[in-house]
Amino acid sequence: MLINDDMADRKEIMGSWKIGRVALAALMLGAMPAAAMAQTVAQPTDSAVARFYGARQSAPLWFRPGATSDAAGQLVTILRRAQYEGFSGGPDLANEVDAAIRAAQSGDKAKVAAAERVLSSAWVRYVQAISTPTEGMIFGYLPARVPNGDRILYEAANAPSLGQHLQSVSNLNPIYAQLRDAAVLQAQTNGGVPDPRLLANMDRVRSMPASGRFVLVDAANQRLWMYENGQPIDSMKVVVGKLETPTPLISSMIHYATLNPYWNVPDSLVRKIVAAGYLKGGEKYLKLHGYQILSDWGPNPTIIPPSTIDWKAVAAGNKIIRVRELPGPTNAMGKMKFSFPNVTNIFLHDTPQKELFAETQRTESNGCIRLEDAKRLGSWLLGRDPVTITSEPEQFVKLPQGVPVYVTYLTATPSDGRIVYADDIYGRDHTSSRVAAAGGSAIAGSQATVTR
């Protein structure tokens, strides 16, 4: 009998592979609300601007000799649409910047200097606003900090093209930029009100990488994408959490693959299934399913005789024991898994239940992510076939380089110049603060639900 559950046991030990563990402080920070993190790292804007111009002896950035006004005008455009990016003060700030630009056109040095500071201050405030980490995101490592004003201004000053720099920074990543542009267009044609689902989904990709090599898992559409140079190059179906055990939003890093993995059976299934099976079939039942009883949750547990266990107490929930399943054809982890640091111990893994991938809605796990083709993902991550040399369990294979993994939930995605909507299976659109801020209702549209 195959147990239909892949819930990662929260006590699973990761210390057997020495790869540079994430500090506890990083995990605690990853569980902090995004707004709280932003408040702890943002620096006073005025002092940063003063330091910037003091260090360059008031040399201009926006109105430097030979420069055009393109970047300054571009900043006005960026700020006017910033209200749809969670920066409600953007339009008012755009008016201040526009007025400062007009004043600077007189050529008066004092007015140019004043305008410089107005524009730089506005740019810092905007960048810090859109750099706030995704709401509800679990970070398996120290999240990208909201940049301080000094860094924002020096990066702008060192950019080969200030205009291109503004565009690149404000776009965050390709999905974000397309959702934002669609929201702006909708607002222009719907009395200033975009579909709040677009705003919610913009926030969910806010912390997504802009370029490079990474894994993107979309729980709403139950699909995984492999990205290179910021572009998807392959994808596959996945099975994600049930409605009562939804897969969370996670940003982390995959450092290694585990071949021939054990499966640590969750306490609930030990009680409901394993204990009941033993009481009915004895040790023969345990051997048939490859179950071992372990002494503890330490890194070097001993195997203990099943006959020493009070199985009636286990079945009644009065005693907790550790049970693991050996590698094999029915192992719930399949032939491999890909772990990444996160406080909920969610991971990607193979599965013997291939029939689930024929389903339209693939919400069958207790949060972990089952892969349609784990070997294909493993080959991409490792740069070679993920094959085992021996039959030994728990073979840890380090990746040539850590690969970011981004688990999100996209009910609105850009596709061929339009926005395609997916079912809100977890009901997250209704609880999003971005949706609530936009009035709590979504604009009815003719866009088709995405085909998975």
C-alpha positions in Angstrom: 0.0 0.0 0.0 1.3 3.4 -0.9 0.8 6.2 1.6 -0.6 9.2 -0.3 1.1 11.9 1.7 4.5 13.7 1.3 4.3 16.1 4.2 7.9 16.8 5.2 8.4 16.0 8.8 9.3 19.2 10.7 12.0 17.3 12.7 13.9 16.1 9.7 17.7 16.4 10.3 19.6 18.3 7.6 23.0 18.2 9.4 24.3 15.2 7.5 25.3 17.3 4.6 27.7 20.1 5.5 26.9 22.8 3.0 27.1 26.0 5.1 23.8 26.1 7.0 21.5 29.1 7.2 21.8 30.9 10.5 18.9 30.8 12.8 18.8 34.6 12.6 18.3 34.4 8.9 15.3 32.0 9.3 13.8 34.2 12.0 14.2 37.3 9.7 12.6 35.3 6.9 9.5 34.8 9.0 9.1 38.5 9.7 6.4 40.5 7.9 7.7 42.3 4.9 6.7 45.7 6.1 8.5 45.1 9.4 11.7 44.1 7.5 11.4 47.2 5.4 11.2 49.4 8.4 14.3 47.9 10.0 16.5 48.6 7.0 15.3 51.7 5.3 17.6 54.7 6.0 16.6 58.4 6.3 16.4 59.7 2.7 17.5 63.3 3.4 20.8 62.3 5.1 21.6 59.9 2.3 21.0 62.6 -0.3 23.1 65.1 1.6 26.0 62.6 1.9 25.8 61.8 -1.8 26.1 65.4 -3.0 28.6 66.2 -0.4 30.9 63.4 -1.5 30.6 64.6 -5.2 31.0 68.2 -4.2 27.5 69.0 -5.5 28.2 67.7 -9.0 24.8 67.1 -10.6 23.4 63.7 -11.4 20.1 64.5 -13.2 21.2 67.8 -14.8 24.9 67.2 -15.5 26.4 69.0 -18.5 25.7 67.3 -21.8 22.9 65.2 -20.3 19.4 65.3 -21.7 16.2 65.6 -19.7 15.1 62.1 -20.6 16.0 60.5 -17.3 14.3 63.3 -15.3 11.2 63.0 -17.4 11.3 59.3 -17.1 11.3 59.6 -13.3 8.1 61.6 -13.5 6.4 58.8 -15.5 7.7 56.2 -13.0 6.3 58.1 -10.0 2.9 58.8 -11.6 2.3 55.0 -12.0 3.9 54.1 -8.6 0.5 54.1 -6.9 -0.1 50.8 -8.5 3.1 49.4 -7.1 2.2 50.1 -3.5 3.7 53.6 -3.3 0.7 55.7 -2.8 2.7 58.9 -2.6 4.1 58.5 -6.0 1.7 60.9 -7.9 2.2 63.7 -5.5 5.9 63.2 -5.6 5.7 63.2 -9.4 4.2 66.7 -9.3 7.0 67.9 -7.0 9.6 66.5 -9.3 7.9 68.0 -12.4 7.9 71.4 -10.7 11.5 71.1 -9.8 12.5 70.1 -13.3 10.7 73.2 -14.7 12.4 75.4 -12.2 15.8 74.0 -13.1 15.3 74.8 -16.8 16.0 78.4 -15.9 19.7 77.4 -15.5 19.9 79.1 -12.1 22.5 77.2 -10.1 20.6 77.3 -6.9 17.4 76.0 -8.5 19.4 73.3 -10.3 20.9 72.2 -7.0 17.6 72.2 -5.3 16.0 70.2 -8.2 18.8 67.7 -8.0 18.0 66.9 -4.4 14.3 66.7 -5.0 14.8 64.2 -7.8 17.3 62.1 -6.0 15.2 62.0 -2.8 12.2 60.9 -4.9 14.2 58.2 -6.6 15.4 56.8 -3.3 11.9 56.7 -1.8 10.5 55.0 -4.8 13.2 52.3 -5.0 12.9 51.6 -1.3 9.1 51.2 -1.7 9.2 48.7 -4.6 12.1 46.8 -2.9 9.9 45.8 0.1 9.9 42.0 0.2 6.8 40.1 -0.9 4.1 40.0 1.7 4.0 36.6 3.5 7.1 35.3 1.8 9.2 32.8 3.7 12.9 33.5 3.1 15.2 30.6 3.5 18.2 32.9 3.7 18.8 36.5 4.5 16.4 38.3 2.1 17.5 41.1 -0.1 17.5 44.1 2.2 15.7 47.2 1.2 18.7 49.2 -0.2 19.7 52.3 1.7 19.8 55.7 0.0 23.5 55.8 -0.4 23.6 52.6 -2.4 20.6 53.6 -4.6 22.2 56.9 -5.5 25.7 55.6 -6.1 24.4 52.9 -8.4 22.5 55.5 -10.3 25.6 57.7 -10.6 27.8 54.8 -11.8 25.3 53.5 -14.4 26.5 54.0 -18.0 23.0 55.3 -18.9 20.8 56.8 -16.2 17.7 56.4 -18.2 18.3 52.7 -18.8 19.2 52.3 -15.2 15.8 53.8 -14.1 14.0 51.4 -16.4 15.9 48.4 -15.3 15.5 49.1 -11.6 11.8 50.0 -11.8 10.9 46.9 -13.8 12.2 44.5 -11.1 11.8 41.5 -13.3 9.9 40.7 -16.6 6.8 39.3 -15.0 6.4 42.2 -12.6 6.9 44.8 -15.3 4.2 43.2 -17.6 1.7 43.0 -14.7 2.4 46.6 -13.7 2.0 47.8 -17.3 -1.3 45.9 -17.6 -2.5 47.5 -14.4 -1.6 51.0 -15.6 -3.4 50.4 -18.9 -6.5 49.1 -17.1 -6.5 52.1 -14.9 -6.4 54.4 -17.9 -9.4 52.7 -19.4 -11.4 52.0 -16.2 -11.6 55.3 -14.4 -8.3 54.9 -12.6 -9.1 51.5 -11.1 -7.0 48.5 -12.2 -7.9 44.9 -11.5 -6.8 44.3 -7.9 -5.7 40.8 -8.8 -2.9 42.4 -10.9 -1.7 44.3 -7.8 -1.8 41.1 -5.7 0.2 39.2 -8.2 2.7 42.0 -8.7 3.5 41.7 -5.0 4.0 38.0 -5.3 6.7 38.4 -7.9 8.3 41.5 -6.3 11.1 39.4 -4.8 11.6 37.2 -7.8 15.1 37.3 -9.5 15.4 39.5 -12.5 18.0 37.5 -14.3 20.3 34.5 -14.0 19.5 30.8 -13.4 16.6 29.9 -11.0 13.6 27.7 -10.4 10.1 29.2 -10.3 7.3 27.2 -8.9 3.8 28.6 -9.5 1.4 26.9 -7.0 -1.7 28.5 -8.5 -1.1 26.8 -11.9 0.7 23.8 -10.4 3.7 24.3 -12.7 7.5 24.6 -12.3 9.7 26.6 -14.6 13.5 26.5 -15.2 14.9 29.9 -16.0 18.2 30.9 -17.6 19.3 34.4 -18.2 16.0 35.5 -16.8 14.0 33.6 -19.4 12.1 30.3 -19.0 13.7 27.5 -21.0 11.8 24.4 -19.7 8.8 23.6 -17.5 6.8 20.7 -16.0 3.7 20.0 -14.0 3.8 19.7 -10.3 1.5 18.6 -7.5 1.2 21.2 -4.7 -0.5 21.4 -1.3 -4.1 20.6 -0.6 -6.6 23.4 0.0 -6.2 22.8 3.7 -2.4 22.5 3.6 -1.5 25.1 0.9 2.1 25.4 -0.4 3.5 28.6 1.1 5.4 31.4 -0.7 9.2 30.7 -0.4 12.4 32.3 -1.6 15.4 30.1 -1.0 18.4 28.3 -2.5 19.0 24.7 -3.7 22.5 23.5 -2.9 22.2 19.8 -3.3 20.1 16.8 -4.4 19.3 13.8 -2.3 19.3 10.5 -4.3 17.6 7.4 -2.8 16.0 9.4 -0.1 14.4 8.1 3.1 10.9 9.3 3.9 10.3 10.3 7.4 6.6 9.4 8.0 4.7 12.3 9.6 3.3 11.6 13.1 -0.3 11.7 11.9 0.3 8.9 9.4 2.3 6.9 11.9 -0.7 7.0 14.1 -3.4 6.4 11.5 -1.8 4.0 9.1 1.5 2.5 10.3 0.3 1.7 13.8 -2.9 0.3 12.5 -1.0 -1.8 9.9 1.3 -3.2 12.5 -1.6 -4.1 14.9 -3.2 -6.0 12.0 -0.1 -7.5 10.2 2.7 -7.4 12.7 6.4 -7.1 11.6 5.5 -8.6 8.2 3.6 -5.4 7.5 6.5 -3.2 8.3 9.0 -5.2 6.2 6.6 -5.2 3.3 6.5 -1.4 3.2 10.1 -0.9 4.2 9.4 0.9 7.5 12.1 1.2 10.2 11.5 2.3 13.8 14.2 4.7 15.0 15.3 5.6 18.5 15.3 9.4 18.1 15.5 12.4 15.8 19.2 12.8 16.2 21.6 12.6 13.2 22.7 9.0 14.2 19.6 7.2 15.4 19.6 3.4 16.1 17.1 1.0 14.6 14.9 -0.5 17.4 12.9 -3.7 17.4 9.2 -3.1 16.6 8.3 -5.5 19.3 9.5 -3.1 22.0 6.9 -0.5 20.9 3.5 0.0 22.5 1.6 0.2 19.2 -1.8 0.6 20.8 -0.5 3.7 22.5 0.9 4.9 19.2 -2.4 4.3 17.5 -4.2 6.2 20.2 -1.9 9.2 19.9 -0.4 8.7 23.4 3.0 7.8 22.2 5.1 9.4 19.4 7.8 7.4 17.5 10.0 8.0 14.6 9.3 5.9 11.5 11.1 6.2 8.2 10.5 4.4 4.9 13.5 2.9 3.1 14.2 3.9 -0.6 12.2 1.8 -3.0 9.6 1.8 -5.7 6.8 2.9 -3.3 8.8 5.4 -1.3 6.7 8.6 -1.2 9.9 10.7 -2.1 10.5 8.7 -5.2 14.1 8.4 -6.4 15.3 11.9 -5.4 14.4 15.1 -3.6 15.7 18.7 -3.7 15.8 20.4 -0.3 16.2 24.1 0.3 16.3 26.0 3.6 12.9 27.2 4.9 11.2 27.1 8.3 8.4 24.9 7.0 10.7 22.3 5.6 9.0 22.3 2.2 11.0 20.7 -0.6 10.7 19.4 -4.2 10.7 15.7 -4.7 10.0 12.8 -7.1 6.8 10.7 -6.6 5.7 7.2 -7.7 2.1 8.5 -8.2 2.5 9.6 -11.8 -1.2 9.4 -12.4 -1.8 12.6 -10.5 -0.2 14.6 -13.3 -3.1 13.8 -15.5 -5.4 15.8 -13.3 -6.3 19.4 -14.1 -6.1 20.6 -10.5 -3.1 19.0 -8.8 -3.5 19.9 -5.1 -2.9 16.6 -3.4 0.1 17.1 -1.1 0.5 18.4 2.4 2.6 21.4 1.1 5.6 19.8 -0.5 6.0 20.0 -4.3 5.9 16.7 -6.3 7.7 16.8 -9.6 6.4 15.4 -12.9 10.0 14.7 -14.1 12.4 14.9 -11.2 15.2 13.4 -13.3 14.9 16.2 -15.8 15.1 18.9 -13.2 18.0 17.1 -11.5 19.9 17.0 -14.8 19.4 20.7 -15.2 20.4 21.5 -11.7 23.5 19.2 -11.6 24.6 19.5 -15.2 24.5 15.7 -15.5 22.2 12.8 -15.1 21.3 12.4 -11.4 22.2 8.7 -11.2 23.4 6.8 -8.2 26.5 4.7 -8.2 25.4 2.4 -5.3 22.1 1.5 -3.7 23.0 3.3 -0.5 20.2 5.5 0.8 20.4 9.3 1.3 23.2 10.0 -1.2 23.8 13.8 -1.1 25.1 15.3 -4.4 26.2 18.9 -4.3 25.2 21.2 -7.1 28.1 22.9 -9.0 26.6 26.2 -7.8 23.6 27.0 -5.7 20.4 27.7 -7.7 17.7 30.1 -6.3 14.2 28.6 -6.0 11.2 30.9 -5.9 7.8 29.4 -4.9 5.0 31.8 -5.6 1.2 31.9 -6.5 0.2 33.5 -9.7 -3.5 33.9 -10.5 -2.6 36.5 -13.2 0.2 36.0 -15.6 1.3 37.8 -18.8 1.1 35.7 -22.0 1.4 36.9 -25.6 0.6 40.5 -24.7 -2.5 39.7 -22.6 -3.1 38.8 -19.0 -4.3 35.2 -18.4 -6.1 34.5 -15.1 -6.0 31.2 -13.1 -8.4 30.0 -10.4 -7.7 31.3 -7.0 -7.6 27.8 -5.5 -6.2 28.9 -2.1 -8.4 32.1 -1.8 -5.3 34.3 -1.4 -6.6 37.0 -3.7 -9.4 37.7 -1.3 -7.0 38.0 1.7 -4.3 40.1 -0.1 -3.7 43.5 1.4 -3.2 44.8 -2.1 -6.7 43.7 -3.1 -8.1 45.1 0.1 -6.4 48.4 -0.5 -7.9 48.5 -4.0 -11.5 48.0 -2.6 -11.6 44.3 -2.4 -13.3 43.6 -5.7 -11.9 42.4 -9.0 -12.9 43.8 -12.3 -14.7 41.3 -14.4 -12.9 40.6 -17.6 -13.1 38.4 -20.6 -9.6 36.8 -20.0 -9.7 33.1 -20.1 -8.6 31.0 -17.2 -5.2 29.5 -17.8 -5.0 26.0 -19.2 -2.6 24.0 -17.1 
